[in-house]
Amino acid sequence: MNPPEASLKEAFIRLMESPTGEVLVRVEDFLTAQGIEAYLVGGLVRDVLLGRETADTDLAVSADALDVAAKVALALGGRYVLLDRENGIGRVVLGDKTCLDLSTFDEDIEKDLARRDFTINAMAVNLHRIIKGTADIELIDPFKGREDLRRGVIRTVSENVFAADAARLLRAVRIAAELGFKIDGLTEILIQHDAHLIAAVAGERVREELLRILAVADGGQSLSYLDKLGLLTIIFPELAATKGVEQPQEHHWHVFEHSLKTVAAVDFLLRQGKWEYAGEDVLDAVPWPAVVEQHFAEEVSHGSTRRSLLKLAGLLHDIAKPQTKAVEADGKIRFLGHAPDGATVVAGMLERLRFSAKEIKLVETEIKHHMRPTQMTQVELPTRRAIYRYFRDTGDAGIDILYLSLADHLAARGPGLVPDGWREHTRVVEYVLVQRFEQESIAHPPKLVDGNDLIAVFGLIPGAELGRILEAVREAQAAGEINTRDEALEYIKRAILKNSV
């Protein structure tokens, strides 16, 4: 539900009392001295009227925006970034998080607003009037954006908005998700008609919008909506092959639907959404210590967190099932090798969308090892050696994969979830987490010996054999079989004599 309407003056007084307002005062002083007129436009005006905090500060100026942005950055001690040469958008970065995006209006501000995307973003207020606090602050709103704010509707300014900039196709879904709004019916039809245009959008821009969609709670619903609008399989063409792919009988959904449900399950497990197929007792069984909550809030690269990337891994974790599907003589369906094959495929997909190397490595590792948590044990809890090997192979993705495996479980069973199987799975996850945080030596055993010791003490020759011996020592440490340097040397001596390392 939208916040109560406030007068324009009250809304912008609150803005001017904020840190953003302090920056705008400095910007307006500079622009006035240069004889440049400026308007607040876009997301900032929208969010001020909604009483929301915003990271978007857009200004339309009556001069070359690229030149003005460079000068503003210099005058305010900030940094200039050329954001979009084709559309003449320059960014001023002040400090760690404050960004001002400047564009040019050529004739009058209303013509500029007519080129914008959605009515709720096509409103403007004169910056000078706000700074001076005059009582006659005017909202320039030629497309009834304020009324659409009241109605909670996303509506295009014109029929050619997506042809002018196809990234707006994703932006419509993202803004709707962030604000809890609905996309107008005619706008939905336009999106479906123009969905193919998203294929030509630069990967960096698709990545940014996609990550912002995934950052919102109930990301699974937003991805399902992208599919309904015809956008999802254009962004990820490889997903199209998963539609209609049948799975073993323990799976409630085919591969594509299972993948979407896995994202919804990740939201549920990370306390960002609901799971309609189970009660709170299912969630209560899932460990959620503060250290894990902080872990998933960690930023991976600009615009991404572990939480948002785990949702992405959930969407793509079974991408290789179509090409690895085999039906045995007894009718049993198998997907041998789909996890490592899928990791390779997904790495290429994310490179195409210009994800960072760190983001790609994390998602690739999560997908490659998403079945490992359930493979660590069959009956008993995992051994210390098994836990060591797990974190050795998964690195800092190990915690994330534990929750991906739980989400995969929920999305496999759906309404047919077996309580005993779920309790066993969560018990293993909790045990591994406790061991990871309380027994640091399991994941990262301290170094007792190194290659120089093997050469000096045992006369071994440098090479791959040294690494194999040192890895065996680390496993024995993690298993609690050795704890000191002397014990490590004795272990190596026995192993060499037996030629069993």
N, C-alpha and C positions, 0 to 999 in steps of 0.2 A: 504494500500500500504506500502511495506517495506521501511525503510529509505535507503538512498544511501549507497552503500558499501564504507567502509573506509578500509585503510590498517590495517593489524593486529596490527602493532606497534601503530598506532593512536588510535585504539579501546582500546587497553589495557593500553595505557598511560592515557586515560580518566578514566579507572577503577582504576588505581593506585592513581589518584588524588582524589578519592572519599573516604568516610569513610570506605567502604569495603576494599579499597586498603591499608589503614592504618592498618587495622586488619591483612591483608594478609602479610604485611611486618613483623609484630611481630611473626606470625605463621611460616613464612619461616625461620626467624632467629633461632627459637627454633628447627625446624626440621633439619636444616643444622647442628646445633651443635650436634644433635643426629645421624647424618649420614643417615637421612631418605629422600628419593626422593619423591617428590609430584607433582601431576598434577591437574590443574583446569579441571573439567569435567562437563558434564550435563548442567543444566539450566543456570548456570552462563556464560559459554562460549557462549551458544546460545544467551542469552540476550545482552551480550557485543557486539556481532556481529550485533545484531539488533538495538543497541543504546537504549535499554530499561533498566530501573531500574529493579532490581530483588531482591527478598527476598531469593532466592535459592543460596547458596554457597556450592558447593560440591567439595571435595578433594579426590583424590585417592592416597593412600600412600603405600610405599614399606615395610610395617610392619603391625603388628596386629593393625587394625584400632581402636578396642575397647580400647586397652592399650594406643595407641597414643592419642586418644581423651581425655581420662582421664588425661593424663599428660599435654596435651595442656591446658585443662580447668584449671588445678592447676597452671600452669605457668603464664597464662594470667589473673588469678583472675576471672575465669568464673565458670560455672556449667556444670557438665557432665551428659548426659542423654543417657541411653542405648535405642537406637531407634529401632534396629532390630537385635536380637541376632542371628537368623537363617542366615541372610545375612551379619552379621558382620558389622553393621552400627552404629557408635556412633556419638552423637551430642554434640557440645560445644555451650553453650548459654552464650553470652556476653551482659551484660546490659539487656534492655527490649526487643529488637527485633532482634539483630544480632545473627544468628545461622550458625554454620559450621557443615556440615555433612561429616564425614570421612568414607571411605570404603577402603578395601585392594585390591591392584592388585598383583597377585602372581608371574607372570613371566614377562610379558611385558604389556605395557599400551594398545596395540592394542587388545590383547586377552580380556582385561577387557572391552574395548569398544564393543566388539562383544557380550557381555552378556547384554548390555543395551537395552532400549526399542525402541526408535525411532531415526532415523538417525540424526535429528537435536539436539538430546541429546547425540549423540555418537561421540563427538569431544572433544579433549583435548589439553591443552597447558602446557608446563613445567613451574611450578611455579617459579623456580630459574631464568629461563631466563627472565620472566616478571619483577621480582623484580630488576634484574641487568640492565634492559633496553637495552639488546643487540638487535642489528639490525636484527639478524637472528631468530626472534621468529617464531616458526614453528607451524602451525595448524595441528594437527594429526587428519585426517578426512578420515578414511578408507571406509566409507559408503556414501560419497558424501553428508554429512549433510548440508554443506554450500550451495550447489546447491539447495537443498530442501528448505532452508531458502529463497533463492532468488525466488523460485517458489511459496512459501507459502503453502507447502505441509507437512502433517504428514504421515510418512511412516515407517513401522516397519523395524528393523535391520534384523530380521529373522522370520521364521514362528512359532517359539516356544516361542515368547516373552510373550504371554498371559498365556501359560501353565506354564511358569516359575514364573510369578507373575500376577495374574488375576486383581489386582488393576489397572494395566495398561489399562484395558478396559475402565475404567472411565477416566483415565488420558489422554487418546487420545482425548476424547471429551472435557475435560477441557482445555487442551492446545490449541486445535483448537479454542475454544471459546475465550480464553484469547488473542490469537495472531491474531484472524481473519483469520486463515488458513483453508484449506480444508483437510479432511482425504482422502488419496489416495484410489482409488477404490479397489485394492487388499487388502489393510488394512481393509477397511470396510467389505469385505467378511470374513476376518479372525475374526473380532470382532463378526460378526453375528454367525459364526461357534462356537466360544468359549464363547459366551455370558453366557452360563449356569455356567461357572466357577466363575462368580462374587458372586454366592450364598455362596461360601466357604471363601470369604474374610472377615477378621475381621471387625466387625461393626465400630470400630474406624476409620479404613482406608476408608471405604465407606463414613462415615459421612464427613471426611475431604475433600474428592474429591467432594462430592455432594455439600457441602457448597461453595466450590470454584467455582463450575459451577454456582450456584445460585447467587454468588456475581457479575457475569459478566452481563452487560446490555443485554437485550433481552433473559433472562433466559428461557422464555417460548419456544423459538425456540430450545434451547439446550435440554430441556426436551422432546420435540417432536422428536428430533434427537435420544435421548436415546431410545425412544420407537421404532423408525424405526430400530435401531440396535438390538432390542430385549433385552435391558438391564433394562428398566424402571420397567417392571412388574416382573422381577426377584429380583430387589432391594426391590420393594413394591408389593409382590404377591397379596395383598388385592385390588390393583387397577384393576387387570384383570377382576374382577366381575363387574366393572362399565362399561366395554365396551359393547356397544349396548343397554344399559338401556335407554328406552324412558322416556321423561319428558313431563310435561304439555305443551300445545301448545304455551304458551308464550316463551318457551325456543327454541332457534334456533338449539342447538346441544344436542346430547345425553350426558349422564353424563360424560363419560371419556373425550370426546372432550371439553365439557364445562369446565372441570377441568383444562385442558391444556390452554384453552383460558383465564381462570381466572388468571393464572400466567402471561400471556402476558399482560393482563389488569393491573395487579399490576405494572409491569414494566412501562407501559404507564403512570399510575397515579403518580408514584414516579419519573417521568421524566428520565426513563432509557430505554425507548423503544418506538416503534410506535404501533398504533392501526389502522389497515388497514380499519376498518369499520366506521370510523368517522373522522371528520376534527378537526382542532385546537380549534374550538368553543366548542367542547365537553370538552376538557382539560381546556380551559379558565374558565369554570364554576366551576372547582374544586379548593377549597382553598388550598394554598401552602405557608403559612407563613414560615419565616426562622426557627421558633421554631419547626415546624413540620418536616422540612427538617433535622434539627439537631437530632430530635427524632429518625428518621429512620436510621441515620448514627450511632447511639449508639451501642456499642459492648454489646452483651448479654453474650456470653462465648467466649473462645478462638476460633477464626475462624468464628464466626457468628455475624451478626448484626440484628437489627430489620427488616431491609429491606430484607435480605436474608431469614429470618424465615417467613416473611409474604408471600413470594413467595411459601415457603414450605406449609404453611397453605392453600394457594390458591389451590395448587395441591391436597391436601388431604381433603378439607373441606366437600366434599360430599361423603366421602368414605363409609358411612353407608347407602346410598340411596338404593342399591340393596336389602338389607335385611329389609328395612322399607317400601318398595314400596307397595302401595295398590291401587286398581282400584275400584272406587265406581260404584254404579248401573248406574249412568248417564255417566260413562266412564271417569270421572275426575280422574287424577292421583294425589296421595298424598304420601308424605314421612314423616309421622308423627314421630317425635322423632329422625330424622336423625342427628340433630346437637349434642345433648348430647351423643347419641350412638356413633357417629363418633369421638367425642372427646376422649372417652374411648378407642376406637380401635386405634386411632392415638398415644395415649400415649404409648401403648404397642409396636407399630411399632417403635417409636423413642427410646424406651428403648432397643430394639433389636439392634439398630444401635449405641448404646452408646452415644446418645445425653445427655447433662447434665440435671440435674433436673430443672434448671432454664429455659433452652431452651424448655424442654418438657412442663413445666407449661405454658409458654407463648403461644406456638402453641395450646396446649389443650384448653386454655381459648379462644383463637381466634376462634377456630372451634366451641366450645360449644355455643358461643354467636354471631356467625356471622350473625344471622338474627335479632338481637336485634335492631340495628339502625332503621330498617324499621318498627319495631313493637312499637316504642316509640310514634308514632303519626299516625293518619289516615288522618286528614285534617289540623288541626292547627299545629303550631310548638310545640315541646315537652315542657311540664311544667317543672318548676324547680325541682319538686319532681321526675318526670320521669328521668331527667338527673342525679339527685343524685343517684337514684336506679341503673341506668346504670353503673355509675362509681364505685358504691359500689360493684357491682357484677363482674365487669370486671377488676378493679384495674388498674395497669399500662399498661394493654393491650387495654384499652378503645379507645385510639387514633388509634391504629393499626386496630382495628375491624371496625372503621368507614370507613377506606380506603378499607378493605377487602369487606365490603358490597357494596361499589361503584364498585369494580372490579367484584364482583359477578353479579351485575346489567348489566354491559357492556357485560360480557360473557354469560349472559342469553339471552339478546336481539340480540346481534351481529349486523348484518346489518339492523335489524328491530327496532333499538332503537327509542323510542318515545321521542321526544325532551321535551315535557312538563313533562313527568314522570322523565326524567333525571334532569331537572332543579329543580324540587321539591326535589328530593333526595339530590342533592348537596346543596340546600338551608338548608335542615335540618342538614346536616353534618357541614356546615359552622356555623350555629347557635350554635350547640352543642360545637364546638371547641371554639367559641368566649366566650361562657358561661364558659367553662372549664378554659380558660386562664385568663379571665378578672374577673371572679367571683369565686375565689378559694374556697369560703365557700360552693359552690354547691357540689363540689366533696369531700372536706375535711372540713366540718364545725368545728370550734373550740369547744373544750369541755367546756360546761357550767356547767354540773353536772356529777357526777359519782355514782358508786354503793354505796359508803360510804354515800353520801348525801341521797340516797333513804332509807338507813337503819336508819340513824340518824334523818332525818326530818320526814319521814313517817312511820318509824317502820316496814319497809318491811323485809322479810326474804331472806337471800342470796339464789340465785337459778336462773333458766332460766328466770323467770319472770322479774328479774332486767334487764337482757340483752334486753328483748323485749321492756321494757319501755324506756331504753336509746336509742334504735334504733328508736323508735317513736319520741323521742325528736330530734335526728339528722335529721330525715326526715322533721320535722316541721321547723328546722333551715334552711335547704337547700331550703325549699319552701318559706322562708322569713316570716314565721308566728311568729317566736320568735327570739329575738336577744340578750337577756340578761339572766343572771342567774335567776333573779327574775321572768322574764317571763317564763323561763323553769320550775321553781318550781310551778308557778301558773298553767301552762299547765298540769303538772303531777297531781296536786291536783284535777283539774277538771276531768281529765281522770279517776283517781282512783274513784272519787265520782260517775262518770257515768259508771264505769267499762267498759270503751270503748277502753282502750289502748290494 
